[in-house]
């Protein structure tokens, strides 16, 4: 039986019950904070914190469609859930992970001048998981720190992180092609 999930995006009145508001800011499917929660937190960050301390990380699952097509959607769903669990391990008082949509996640990090060691560890952990599936699923990751000379908003920083993530996707694809080509040489 397939799991069904749905998403609720609402603007809440100021006197709305916080417990209900918190409930609709999570995806029922994998317990990730969702896009609505990200937008609320992003807006709160903009009004309450110093943007110069912000790092935005965009994460996307490479080859999820291939996993869905070859192994079934239950396996694809399990890939998303596993990625969410790995990213949740990175969460602390100054780092929050969100499932932004589909197979894309965003992390907002405060005071993380060099998050790459943590992110590479997450990539390696997910790579091990993907190796067991025999499908080259991988985490493509882009990172951008708020730069007041280029960024006016967190959305600007997110866009730069997204561009870095797409560069990482291309590197992963090139690596996969190289490995496939070497099998036939």
ROPALO-838841 format. One record per residue: residue in three letters; x, y, z of N, C-alpha, C, O in turn. Coordinates in Angstrom, 3 decimals, always signed. Example, Ala and Ser with C-alpha at 12.3 -4.5 7.8 and 13.67 -1.06 7.14 Angstrom:
! ROPALO-838841
(node "ALA", (+13.190, -5.690, +7.800), (+12.300, -4.500, +7.800), (+13.200, -3.300, +7.800), (+14.236, -3.319, +8.465)),
(node "SER", (+12.850, -2.250, +7.080), (+13.670, -1.060, +7.140), (+12.900, +0.030, +7.870), (+13.409, +1.138, +8.039)),
END
This chain:
! ROPALO-838841
(node "UNK", (+0.842, -1.183, +0.000), (+0.000, +0.000, +0.000), (+0.883, +1.240, +0.000), (+1.823, +1.333, +0.790)),
(node "UNK", (+0.589, +2.190, -0.876), (+1.380, +3.411, -0.965), (+1.024, +4.376, +0.148), (-0.122, +4.465, +0.587)),
(node "UNK", (+2.045, +5.096, +0.588), (+1.811, +6.159, +1.551), (+1.233, +7.359, +0.824), (+1.716, +7.734, -0.244)),
(node "UNK", (+0.225, +7.946, +1.384), (-0.329, +9.170, +0.824), (+0.094, +10.326, +1.705), (+0.160, +10.207, +2.928)),
(node "UNK", (+0.375, +11.436, +1.067), (+0.739, +12.618, +1.827), (+0.148, +13.833, +1.138), (-0.138, +13.802, -0.059)),
(node "UNK", (-0.027, +14.865, +1.873), (-0.536, +16.099, +1.319), (+0.143, +17.248, +2.020), (+0.739, +17.085, +3.084)),
(node "UNK", (+0.045, +18.405, +1.415), (+0.733, +19.577, +1.917), (-0.294, +20.674, +2.170), (-1.260, +20.826, +1.422)),
(node "UNK", (-0.074, +21.413, +3.207), (-0.954, +22.523, +3.540), (-0.085, +23.766, +3.633), (+0.907, +23.787, +4.362)),
(node "UNK", (-0.454, +24.785, +2.904), (+0.273, +26.044, +2.988), (-0.746, +27.122, +3.361), (-1.703, +27.356, +2.623)),
(node "UNK", (-0.545, +27.760, +4.474), (-1.504, +28.737, +4.972), (-0.774, +29.944, +5.531), (+0.373, +29.851, +5.970)),
(node "UNK", (-1.450, +31.061, +5.507), (-1.013, +32.220, +6.276), (-1.886, +32.236, +7.516), (-3.113, +32.192, +7.428)),
(node "UNK", (-1.243, +32.298, +8.670), (-1.965, +32.165, +9.920), (-2.208, +33.525, +10.551), (-1.336, +34.393, +10.516)),
(node "UNK", (-3.402, +33.719, +11.135), (-3.623, +34.943, +11.898), (-2.722, +34.949, +13.132), (-2.298, +33.894, +13.604)),
(node "UNK", (-2.442, +36.109, +13.636), (-1.513, +36.257, +14.759), (-1.929, +35.436, +15.978), (-1.066, +34.972, +16.723)),
(node "UNK", (-3.230, +35.248, +16.198), (-3.691, +34.532, +17.392), (-3.930, +33.037, +17.139), (-4.529, +32.358, +17.973)),
(node "UNK", (-3.465, +32.525, +15.998), (-3.661, +31.114, +15.655), (-2.863, +30.225, +16.591), (-1.771, +30.599, +17.019)),
(node "UNK", (-3.396, +29.045, +16.915), (-2.733, +28.145, +17.860), (-1.375, +27.702, +17.313), (-1.313, +27.109, +16.236)),
(node "UNK", (-0.285, +27.981, +18.039), (+1.044, +27.603, +17.555), (+1.197, +26.117, +17.283), (+1.921, +25.742, +16.361)),
(node "UNK", (+0.538, +25.255, +18.057), (+0.688, +23.812, +17.841), (+0.123, +23.404, +16.485), (+0.693, +22.546, +15.812)),
(node "UNK", (-0.985, +24.006, +16.079), (-1.566, +23.700, +14.776), (-0.689, +24.286, +13.677), (-0.461, +23.647, +12.650)),
(node "UNK", (-0.200, +25.502, +13.894), (+0.679, +26.132, +12.912), (+1.931, +25.278, +12.706), (+2.355, +25.075, +11.568)),
(node "UNK", (+2.520, +24.782, +13.775), (+3.717, +23.946, +13.675), (+3.404, +22.663, +12.912), (+4.223, +22.196, +12.121)),
(node "UNK", (+2.229, +22.096, +13.143), (+1.837, +20.839, +12.514), (+1.797, +20.952, +10.991), (+2.255, +20.044, +10.299)),
(node "UNK", (+1.264, +22.036, +10.464), (+1.147, +22.166, +9.011), (+2.432, +22.656, +8.365), (+2.478, +22.842, +7.149)),
(node "UNK", (+3.472, +22.866, +9.152), (+4.748, +23.267, +8.587), (+5.694, +22.073, +8.422), (+6.876, +22.258, +8.132)),
(node "UNK", (+5.197, +20.881, +8.600), (+5.995, +19.671, +8.424), (+5.355, +18.802, +7.360), (+4.132, +18.790, +7.214)),
(node "UNK", (+6.173, +18.077, +6.620), (+5.647, +17.106, +5.671), (+5.339, +15.840, +6.456), (+6.179, +15.350, +7.211)),
(node "UNK", (+4.141, +15.316, +6.278), (+3.732, +14.127, +7.012), (+4.555, +12.917, +6.572), (+4.765, +11.979, +7.341)),
(node "UNK", (+5.004, +12.955, +5.359), (+5.670, +11.852, +4.700), (+7.013, +11.500, +5.322), (+7.287, +10.326, +5.574)),
(node "UNK", (+7.847, +12.488, +5.572), (+9.195, +12.205, +6.076), (+9.562, +13.052, +7.294), (+10.723, +13.077, +7.703)),
(node "UNK", (+8.599, +13.732, +7.864), (+8.779, +14.550, +9.069), (+9.723, +15.733, +8.866), (+10.219, +16.304, +9.837)),
(node "UNK", (+9.973, +16.101, +7.616), (+10.813, +17.271, +7.335), (+9.998, +18.537, +7.498), (+8.795, +18.553, +7.236)),
(node "UNK", (+10.656, +19.590, +7.931), (+10.021, +20.891, +7.830), (+9.816, +21.144, +6.344), (+10.669, +20.784, +5.533)),
(node "UNK", (+8.703, +21.754, +5.978), (+8.385, +21.911, +4.569), (+8.687, +23.315, +4.050), (+9.258, +24.146, +4.755)),
(node "UNK", (+8.296, +23.554, +2.816), (+8.564, +24.837, +2.162), (+7.885, +25.989, +2.907), (+8.453, +27.075, +3.022)),
(node "UNK", (+6.690, +25.755, +3.404), (+5.995, +26.791, +4.161), (+6.806, +27.174, +5.403), (+6.967, +28.357, +5.704)),
(node "UNK", (+7.308, +26.180, +6.112), (+8.133, +26.448, +7.301), (+9.397, +27.187, +6.910), (+9.836, +28.090, +7.622)),
(node "UNK", (+9.994, +26.807, +5.770), (+11.192, +27.498, +5.291), (+10.898, +28.979, +5.052), (+11.663, +29.845, +5.475)),
(node "UNK", (+9.799, +29.261, +4.379), (+9.471, +30.653, +4.066), (+9.208, +31.459, +5.332), (+9.607, +32.620, +5.422)),
(node "UNK", (+8.542, +30.856, +6.305), (+8.312, +31.541, +7.582), (+9.647, +31.809, +8.281), (+9.909, +32.923, +8.734)),
(node "UNK", (+10.488, +30.768, +8.362), (+11.788, +30.926, +9.030), (+12.684, +31.917, +8.283), (+13.394, +32.709, +8.902)),
(node "UNK", (+12.644, +31.865, +6.957), (+13.438, +32.805, +6.151), (+13.014, +34.247, +6.435), (+13.857, +35.125, +6.615)),
(node "UNK", (+11.711, +34.479, +6.474), (+11.212, +35.827, +6.759), (+11.575, +36.256, +8.178), (+11.935, +37.411, +8.410)),
(node "UNK", (+11.479, +35.329, +9.122), (+11.863, +35.647, +10.501), (+13.355, +35.952, +10.585), (+13.766, +36.874, +11.289)),
(node "UNK", (+14.157, +35.183, +9.872), (+15.605, +35.405, +9.877), (+15.901, +36.815, +9.370), (+16.686, +37.557, +9.961)),
(node "UNK", (+15.251, +37.163, +8.259), (+15.486, +38.470, +7.654), (+15.175, +39.598, +8.631), (+15.861, +40.620, +8.642)),
(node "UNK", (+14.152, +39.415, +9.442), (+13.759, +40.492, +10.351), (+14.477, +40.443, +11.701), (+14.504, +41.446, +12.414)),
(node "UNK", (+15.070, +39.275, +12.072), (+15.595, +39.139, +13.430), (+17.084, +38.853, +13.533), (+17.660, +39.024, +14.607)),
(node "UNK", (+17.731, +38.420, +12.449), (+19.129, +37.999, +12.556), (+20.008, +38.741, +11.563), (+19.522, +39.378, +10.629)),
(node "UNK", (+21.288, +38.645, +11.780), (+22.250, +39.265, +10.894), (+22.488, +38.357, +9.693), (+22.923, +37.216, +9.844)),
(node "UNK", (+22.201, +38.868, +8.513), (+22.338, +38.058, +7.308), (+23.790, +37.693, +7.017), (+24.048, +36.682, +6.364)),
(node "UNK", (+24.726, +38.483, +7.482), (+26.136, +38.204, +7.194), (+26.594, +36.875, +7.801), (+27.640, +36.354, +7.415)),
(node "UNK", (+25.840, +36.329, +8.728), (+26.198, +35.051, +9.361), (+25.480, +33.870, +8.722), (+25.566, +32.752, +9.230)),
(node "UNK", (+24.772, +34.097, +7.617), (+23.918, +33.080, +7.008), (+24.638, +32.306, +5.907), (+25.331, +32.882, +5.069)),
(node "UNK", (+24.458, +30.998, +5.932), (+24.856, +30.114, +4.834), (+23.608, +29.366, +4.391), (+22.874, +28.816, +5.213)),
(node "UNK", (+23.374, +29.351, +3.078), (+22.262, +28.604, +2.503), (+22.844, +27.416, +1.750), (+23.777, +27.563, +0.960)),
(node "UNK", (+22.286, +26.243, +2.004), (+22.701, +25.012, +1.328), (+21.488, +24.468, +0.581), (+20.412, +24.314, +1.157)),
(node "UNK", (+21.670, +24.181, -0.704), (+20.627, +23.569, -1.513), (+21.099, +22.162, -1.861), (+22.219, +21.969, -2.336)),
(node "UNK", (+20.224, +21.174, -1.618), (+20.559, +19.763, -1.844), (+19.494, +19.162, -2.755), (+18.298, +19.386, -2.565)),
(node "UNK", (+19.942, +18.400, -3.742), (+19.033, +17.742, -4.669), (+19.474, +16.295, -4.840), (+20.671, +16.006, -4.827)),
(node "UNK", (+18.524, +15.390, -4.999), (+18.863, +13.976, -5.218), (+19.085, +13.739, -6.706), (+18.168, +13.897, -7.512)),
(node "UNK", (+20.302, +13.359, -7.064), (+20.611, +12.991, -8.442), (+20.079, +11.590, -8.713), (+20.185, +10.697, -7.873)),
(node "UNK", (+19.512, +11.414, -9.885), (+19.060, +10.110, -10.388), (+17.865, +9.530, -9.637), (+17.663, +8.316, -9.644)),
(node "UNK", (+17.082, +10.370, -9.000), (+15.890, +9.852, -8.332), (+14.905, +9.280, -9.355), (+14.285, +8.246, -9.107)),
(node "UNK", (+14.763, +9.941, -10.489), (+13.862, +9.438, -11.533), (+14.306, +8.045, -11.987), (+13.473, +7.163, -12.195)),
(node "UNK", (+15.606, +7.853, -12.138), (+16.127, +6.543, -12.528), (+15.772, +5.486, -11.480), (+15.366, +4.376, -11.823)),
(node "UNK", (+15.927, +5.835, -10.208), (+15.561, +4.898, -9.133), (+14.068, +4.584, -9.186), (+13.669, +3.428, -9.050)),
(node "UNK", (+13.244, +5.614, -9.382), (+11.797, +5.400, -9.492), (+11.463, +4.486, -10.673), (+10.680, +3.545, -10.539)),
(node "UNK", (+12.069, +4.777, -11.835), (+11.754, +4.025, -13.051), (+12.244, +2.581, -12.988), (+11.556, +1.668, -13.444)),
(node "UNK", (+13.437, +2.375, -12.421), (+14.032, +1.035, -12.447), (+13.657, +0.187, -11.236), (+13.542, -1.034, -11.343)),
(node "UNK", (+13.470, +0.820, -10.104), (+13.252, +0.059, -8.870), (+11.869, +0.278, -8.257), (+11.481, -0.434, -7.331)),
(node "UNK", (+11.136, +1.249, -8.763), (+9.801, +1.532, -8.254), (+9.764, +2.753, -7.348), (+10.768, +3.149, -6.756)),
(node "UNK", (+8.587, +3.328, -7.260), (+8.417, +4.561, -6.486), (+8.604, +4.354, -4.991), (+8.960, +5.294, -4.280)),
(node "UNK", (+8.372, +3.151, -4.504), (+8.624, +2.896, -3.081), (+10.100, +3.079, -2.767), (+10.450, +3.603, -1.709)),
(node "UNK", (+10.975, +2.650, -3.683), (+12.418, +2.833, -3.488), (+12.770, +4.313, -3.604), (+13.574, +4.823, -2.824)),
(node "UNK", (+12.171, +5.002, -4.574), (+12.399, +6.445, -4.702), (+11.963, +7.188, -3.448), (+12.657, +8.087, -2.974)),
(node "UNK", (+10.808, +6.805, -2.915), (+10.330, +7.411, -1.670), (+11.314, +7.144, -0.538), (+11.594, +8.026, +0.274)),
(node "UNK", (+11.839, +5.917, -0.489), (+12.811, +5.569, +0.557), (+14.091, +6.400, +0.408), (+14.717, +6.757, +1.405)),
(node "UNK", (+14.476, +6.705, -0.826), (+15.656, +7.559, -1.054), (+15.436, +8.954, -0.461), (+16.319, +9.510, +0.192)),
(node "UNK", (+14.256, +9.501, -0.696), (+13.938, +10.831, -0.161), (+13.948, +10.796, +1.364), (+14.513, +11.682, +2.006)),
(node "UNK", (+13.333, +9.787, +1.933), (+13.285, +9.666, +3.397), (+14.688, +9.508, +3.968), (+15.015, +10.107, +4.992)),
(node "UNK", (+15.518, +8.703, +3.308), (+16.885, +8.505, +3.794), (+17.688, +9.814, +3.707), (+18.434, +10.150, +4.628)),
(node "UNK", (+17.533, +10.534, +2.617), (+18.214, +11.832, +2.490), (+17.754, +12.776, +3.602), (+18.569, +13.474, +4.205)),
(node "UNK", (+16.456, +12.794, +3.871), (+15.927, +13.652, +4.940), (+16.546, +13.293, +6.281), (+16.915, +14.180, +7.052)),
(node "UNK", (+16.663, +11.992, +6.569), (+17.252, +11.565, +7.844), (+18.706, +11.999, +7.958), (+19.141, +12.450, +9.018)),
(node "UNK", (+19.455, +11.865, +6.875), (+20.862, +12.279, +6.885), (+20.970, +13.778, +7.134), (+21.791, +14.224, +7.935)),
(node "UNK", (+20.141, +14.549, +6.445), (+20.197, +16.008, +6.604), (+19.720, +16.433, +7.992), (+20.214, +17.416, +8.543)),
(node "UNK", (+18.768, +15.703, +8.554), (+18.313, +16.022, +9.914), (+19.432, +15.829, +10.937), (+19.465, +16.513, +11.960)),
(node "UNK", (+20.336, +14.913, +10.665), (+21.477, +14.712, +11.571), (+22.359, +15.952, +11.653), (+23.081, +16.138, +12.633)),
(node "UNK", (+22.305, +16.797, +10.635), (+23.110, +18.025, +10.625), (+22.458, +19.141, +11.440), (+23.099, +20.145, +11.751)),
(node "UNK", (+21.183, +18.960, +11.783), (+20.455, +20.015, +12.477), (+20.947, +20.188, +13.907), (+21.297, +19.233, +14.600)),
(node "UNK", (+20.955, +21.440, +14.310), (+21.258, +21.815, +15.685), (+20.617, +23.176, +15.931), (+19.751, +23.608, +15.170)),
(node "UNK", (+21.033, +23.833, +16.970), (+20.454, +25.131, +17.323), (+20.634, +26.161, +16.201), (+19.837, +27.092, +16.083)),
(node "UNK", (+21.671, +25.998, +15.380), (+21.982, +26.995, +14.355), (+21.849, +26.476, +12.922), (+22.213, +27.174, +11.975)),
(node "UNK", (+21.336, +25.274, +12.761), (+21.150, +24.694, +11.427), (+19.787, +24.031, +11.375), (+19.435, +23.238, +12.248)),
(node "UNK", (+19.015, +24.369, +10.330), (+17.703, +23.769, +10.142), (+17.595, +23.260, +8.714), (+17.987, +23.945, +7.769)),
(node "UNK", (+17.056, +22.045, +8.562), (+16.849, +21.432, +7.251), (+15.375, +21.486, +6.885), (+14.507, +21.342, +7.745)),
(node "UNK", (+15.096, +21.697, +5.598), (+13.737, +21.786, +5.081), (+13.642, +20.942, +3.812), (+14.576, +20.913, +3.011)),
(node "UNK", (+12.533, +20.267, +3.634), (+12.267, +19.653, +2.335), (+11.525, +20.699, +1.531), (+10.350, +20.975, +1.775)),
(node "UNK", (+12.222, +21.275, +0.573), (+11.731, +22.423, -0.176), (+10.693, +22.011, -1.207), (+9.749, +22.751, -1.483)),
(node "UNK", (+10.873, +20.837, -1.767), (+9.921, +20.336, -2.750), (+10.487, +19.110, -3.430), (+11.694, +19.027, -3.657)),
(node "UNK", (+9.634, +18.158, -3.757), (+10.083, +16.968, -4.471), (+11.296, +16.334, -3.824), (+11.225, +15.798, -2.719)),
(node "UNK", (+12.413, +16.406, -4.534), (+13.657, +15.814, -4.033), (+14.688, +16.885, -3.701), (+15.891, +16.628, -3.736)),
(node "UNK", (+14.219, +18.073, -3.384), (+15.120, +19.183, -3.068), (+14.953, +19.612, -1.611), (+13.844, +19.721, -1.088)),
(node "UNK", (+16.094, +19.846, -0.986), (+16.148, +20.270, +0.405), (+16.934, +21.575, +0.501), (+17.765, +21.879, -0.355)),
(node "UNK", (+16.657, +22.334, +1.549), (+17.425, +23.546, +1.837), (+17.818, +23.501, +3.307), (+17.032, +23.099, +4.164)),
(node "UNK", (+19.034, +23.917, +3.577), (+19.485, +24.091, +4.957), (+19.810, +25.562, +5.158), (+20.481, +26.176, +4.329)),
(node "UNK", (+19.338, +26.119, +6.251), (+19.755, +27.458, +6.684), (+20.712, +27.254, +7.846), (+20.383, +26.601, +8.837)),
(node "UNK", (+21.912, +27.829, +7.705), (+22.945, +27.653, +8.727), (+23.414, +29.023, +9.200), (+23.633, +29.940, +8.408)),
(node "UNK", (+23.560, +29.129, +10.503), (+24.058, +30.364, +11.111), (+25.449, +30.093, +11.672), (+25.687, +29.062, +12.302)),
(node "UNK", (+26.364, +31.033, +11.435), (+27.736, +30.910, +11.960), (+28.396, +29.602, +11.542), (+28.976, +28.909, +12.379)),
(node "UNK", (+28.318, +29.259, +10.277), (+28.975, +28.064, +9.744), (+29.908, +28.507, +8.616), (+29.569, +28.354, +7.443)),
(node "UNK", (+31.070, +29.050, +8.954), (+31.952, +29.564, +7.902), (+32.467, +28.478, +6.952), (+32.789, +28.774, +5.801)),
(node "UNK", (+32.548, +27.229, +7.415), (+33.003, +26.141, +6.550), (+32.150, +24.895, +6.781), (+32.549, +23.994, +7.520)),
(node "UNK", (+30.970, +24.846, +6.146), (+30.095, +23.687, +6.350), (+30.474, +22.469, +5.507), (+29.884, +21.401, +5.673)),
(node "UNK", (+31.449, +22.611, +4.608), (+31.747, +21.531, +3.675), (+32.124, +20.206, +4.332), (+31.674, +19.167, +3.850)),
(node "UNK", (+32.929, +20.175, +5.410), (+33.210, +18.869, +6.011), (+31.937, +18.115, +6.435), (+31.837, +16.905, +6.235)),
(node "UNK", (+30.979, +18.828, +7.014), (+29.710, +18.195, +7.398), (+28.931, +17.731, +6.167), (+28.364, +16.638, +6.154)),
(node "UNK", (+28.912, +18.561, +5.152), (+28.142, +18.240, +3.957), (+28.769, +17.086, +3.175), (+28.054, +16.255, +2.617)),
(node "UNK", (+30.088, +17.033, +3.134), (+30.755, +15.919, +2.462), (+30.501, +14.607, +3.190), (+30.352, +13.558, +2.563)),
(node "UNK", (+30.452, +14.672, +4.506), (+30.117, +13.480, +5.295), (+28.709, +12.998, +4.942), (+28.481, +11.796, +4.802)),
(node "UNK", (+27.768, +13.930, +4.801), (+26.392, +13.577, +4.414), (+26.380, +12.963, +3.014), (+25.687, +11.974, +2.777)),
(node "UNK", (+27.151, +13.552, +2.080), (+27.216, +13.008, +0.721), (+27.740, +11.575, +0.733), (+27.204, +10.705, +0.046)),
(node "UNK", (+28.789, +11.335, +1.517), (+29.375, +9.993, +1.587), (+28.387, +8.989, +2.171), (+28.269, +7.865, +1.685)),
(node "UNK", (+27.682, +9.407, +3.217), (+26.703, +8.508, +3.831), (+25.603, +8.146, +2.838), (+25.194, +6.987, +2.763)),
(node "UNK", (+25.120, +9.126, +2.076), (+24.076, +8.847, +1.099), (+24.633, +8.023, -0.065), (+23.926, +7.178, -0.615)),
(node "UNK", (+25.882, +8.258, -0.440), (+26.512, +7.475, -1.498), (+26.548, +5.993, -1.132), (+26.284, +5.130, -1.970)),
(node "UNK", (+26.879, +5.707, +0.127), (+26.880, +4.305, +0.590), (+25.493, +3.692, +0.433), (+25.349, +2.559, -0.027)),
(node "UNK", (+24.489, +4.448, +0.818), (+23.112, +3.990, +0.688), (+22.796, +3.720, -0.787), (+22.228, +2.679, -1.120)),
(node "UNK", (+23.163, +4.653, -1.668), (+22.909, +4.491, -3.097), (+23.652, +3.317, -3.689), (+23.140, +2.657, -4.593)),
(node "UNK", (+24.851, +3.039, -3.198), (+25.644, +1.904, -3.696), (+24.925, +0.589, -3.441), (+25.012, -0.337, -4.248)),
(node "UNK", (+24.225, +0.503, -2.337), (+23.474, -0.709, -2.007), (+22.299, -0.919, -2.960), (+21.861, -2.049, -3.174)),
(node "UNK", (+21.787, +0.185, -3.534), (+20.646, +0.096, -4.449), (+21.063, -0.299, -5.859), (+20.225, -0.721, -6.657)),
(node "UNK", (+22.328, -0.171, -6.171), (+22.853, -0.423, -7.522), (+22.347, +0.611, -8.530), (+22.382, +0.379, -9.739)),
(node "UNK", (+21.885, +1.735, -8.031), (+21.487, +2.881, -8.861), (+22.318, +4.054, -8.349), (+22.416, +4.253, -7.138)),
(node "UNK", (+22.915, +4.827, -9.243), (+23.811, +5.890, -8.764), (+23.079, +7.120, -8.215), (+23.260, +8.229, -8.718)),
(node "UNK", (+22.255, +6.921, -7.183), (+21.629, +8.084, -6.549), (+22.691, +8.782, -5.705), (+23.522, +8.132, -5.070)),
(node "UNK", (+22.652, +10.093, -5.707), (+23.659, +10.877, -4.997), (+23.051, +12.203, -4.577), (+22.031, +12.634, -5.115)),
(node "UNK", (+23.689, +12.843, -3.610), (+23.280, +14.181, -3.194), (+24.133, +15.200, -3.943), (+25.359, +15.192, -3.839)),
(node "UNK", (+23.485, +16.062, -4.686), (+24.159, +17.203, -5.295), (+23.966, +18.377, -4.340), (+22.846, +18.656, -3.911)),
(node "UNK", (+25.053, +19.060, -4.010), (+24.997, +20.088, -2.976), (+25.591, +21.395, -3.482), (+26.645, +21.411, -4.118)),
(node "UNK", (+24.900, +22.482, -3.189), (+25.399, +23.826, -3.472), (+25.364, +24.650, -2.205), (+24.422, +24.560, -1.417)),
(node "UNK", (+26.399, +25.455, -2.011), (+26.540, +26.246, -0.794), (+26.830, +27.690, -1.167), (+27.633, +27.959, -2.061)),
(node "UNK", (+26.177, +28.613, -0.481), (+26.484, +30.039, -0.653), (+26.323, +30.739, +0.690), (+25.348, +30.529, +1.412)),
(node "UNK", (+27.297, +31.566, +1.000), (+27.191, +32.399, +2.193), (+26.690, +33.772, +1.777), (+27.049, +34.285, +0.717)),
(node "UNK", (+25.858, +34.357, +2.624), (+25.332, +35.685, +2.321), (+26.492, +36.642, +2.097), (+27.422, +36.716, +2.900)),
(node "UNK", (+26.418, +37.366, +0.998), (+27.458, +38.326, +0.634), (+26.769, +39.658, +0.362), (+26.063, +39.815, -0.634)),
(node "UNK", (+26.986, +40.619, +1.270), (+26.242, +41.883, +1.156), (+26.564, +42.647, -0.121), (+25.794, +43.522, -0.518)),
(node "UNK", (+27.687, +42.339, -0.778), (+27.999, +43.023, -2.035), (+27.209, +42.438, -3.216), (+27.070, +43.093, -4.249)),
(node "UNK", (+26.687, +41.202, -3.069), (+25.938, +40.561, -4.155), (+24.492, +40.258, -3.803), (+23.630, +40.219, -4.682)),
(node "UNK", (+24.224, +40.045, -2.527), (+22.901, +39.581, -2.103), (+22.138, +40.692, -1.385), (+22.649, +41.339, -0.472)),
(node "UNK", (+20.907, +40.888, -1.827), (+20.029, +41.823, -1.126), (+19.084, +41.088, -0.184), (+18.626, +41.635, +0.820)),
(node "UNK", (+18.802, +39.833, -0.534), (+17.879, +39.026, +0.254), (+18.420, +37.600, +0.380), (+19.387, +37.227, -0.283)),
(node "UNK", (+17.783, +36.823, +1.235), (+18.140, +35.410, +1.356), (+17.853, +34.692, +0.041), (+18.550, +33.737, -0.302)),
(node "UNK", (+16.845, +35.134, -0.694), (+16.539, +34.518, -1.990), (+17.720, +34.650, -2.950), (+17.974, +33.744, -3.743)),
(node "UNK", (+18.442, +35.764, -2.887), (+19.637, +35.934, -3.721), (+20.710, +34.914, -3.349), (+21.350, +34.328, -4.222)),
(node "UNK", (+20.898, +34.708, -2.052), (+21.878, +33.721, -1.577), (+21.437, +32.324, -1.989), (+22.254, +31.512, -2.424)),
(node "UNK", (+20.151, +32.046, -1.852), (+19.611, +30.744, -2.243), (+19.838, +30.501, -3.733), (+20.182, +29.389, -4.134)),
(node "UNK", (+19.652, +31.518, -4.544), (+19.854, +31.369, -5.989), (+21.308, +30.999, -6.288), (+21.566, +30.150, -7.141)),
(node "UNK", (+22.243, +31.619, -5.605), (+23.658, +31.287, -5.815), (+23.955, +29.854, -5.352), (+24.715, +29.138, -6.003)),
(node "UNK", (+23.358, +29.439, -4.232), (+23.540, +28.061, -3.761), (+22.936, +27.081, -4.770), (+23.498, +26.015, -5.021)),
(node "UNK", (+21.800, +27.445, -5.339), (+21.143, +26.603, -6.339), (+22.044, +26.447, -7.577), (+22.156, +25.354, -8.132)),
(node "UNK", (+22.672, +27.526, -7.995), (+23.595, +27.461, -9.138), (+24.776, +26.544, -8.827), (+25.217, +25.785, -9.690)),
(node "UNK", (+25.286, +26.612, -7.602), (+26.379, +25.725, -7.195), (+25.924, +24.269, -7.177), (+26.680, +23.370, -7.546)),
(node "UNK", (+24.688, +24.042, -6.749), (+24.153, +22.681, -6.722), (+24.087, +22.125, -8.143), (+24.425, +20.962, -8.364)),
(node "UNK", (+23.655, +22.940, -9.112), (+23.598, +22.464, -10.493), (+24.995, +22.165, -11.027), (+25.161, +21.229, -11.810)),
(node "UNK", (+25.995, +22.932, -10.625), (+27.376, +22.612, -11.011), (+27.798, +21.263, -10.426), (+28.462, +20.470, -11.092)),
(node "UNK", (+27.408, +21.015, -9.184), (+27.720, +19.732, -8.556), (+27.012, +18.594, -9.283), (+27.595, +17.526, -9.470)),
(node "UNK", (+25.751, +18.808, -9.698), (+25.022, +17.788, -10.459), (+25.788, +17.431, -11.736), (+25.900, +16.258, -12.092)),
(node "UNK", (+26.308, +18.443, -12.415), (+27.060, +18.207, -13.649), (+28.336, +17.411, -13.370), (+28.697, +16.525, -14.144)),
(node "UNK", (+29.014, +17.723, -12.277), (+30.219, +16.967, -11.906), (+29.882, +15.507, -11.620), (+30.607, +14.599, -12.028)),
(node "UNK", (+28.784, +15.294, -10.918), (+28.364, +13.921, -10.597), (+28.046, +13.166, -11.884), (+28.458, +12.018, -12.046)),
(node "UNK", (+27.318, +13.800, -12.798), (+26.967, +13.157, -14.073), (+28.233, +12.839, -14.874), (+28.335, +11.763, -15.463)),
(node "UNK", (+29.195, +13.764, -14.901), (+30.448, +13.530, -15.627), (+31.201, +12.355, -15.018), (+31.758, +11.531, -15.744)),
(node "UNK", (+31.220, +12.273, -13.698), (+31.876, +11.160, -13.006), (+31.203, +9.837, -13.371), (+31.877, +8.840, -13.629)),
(node "UNK", (+29.868, +9.836, -13.391), (+29.127, +8.618, -13.739), (+29.438, +8.192, -15.169), (+29.659, +7.009, -15.427)),
(node "UNK", (+29.458, +9.164, -16.120), (+29.763, +8.835, -17.515), (+31.175, +8.281, -17.652), (+31.410, +7.326, -18.393)),
(node "UNK", (+32.107, +8.889, -16.933), (+33.499, +8.420, -16.982), (+33.600, +6.978, -16.492), (+34.296, +6.163, -17.099)),
(node "UNK", (+32.916, +6.662, -15.408), (+32.940, +5.299, -14.883), (+32.281, +4.310, -15.824), (+32.764, +3.187, -15.972)),
(node "UNK", (+31.186, +4.705, -16.467), (+30.529, +3.824, -17.425), (+31.428, +3.609, -18.634), (+31.568, +2.483, -19.111)),
(node "UNK", (+32.043, +4.686, -19.135), (+32.934, +4.573, -20.285), (+34.117, +3.676, -19.990), (+34.548, +2.917, -20.858)),
(node "UNK", (+34.662, +3.750, -18.759), (+35.822, +2.930, -18.417), (+35.459, +1.441, -18.353), (+36.332, +0.587, -18.509)),
(node "UNK", (+34.201, +1.132, -18.127), (+33.770, -0.273, -18.105), (+33.821, -0.875, -19.506), (+33.953, -2.090, -19.656)),
(node "UNK", (+33.717, -0.031, -20.532), (+33.663, -0.519, -21.912), (+34.959, -0.255, -22.678), (+35.009, -0.471, -23.889)),
(node "UNK", (+36.000, +0.206, -21.998), (+37.258, +0.459, -22.708), (+38.225, -0.683, -22.528), (+39.336, -0.641, -23.057)),
END
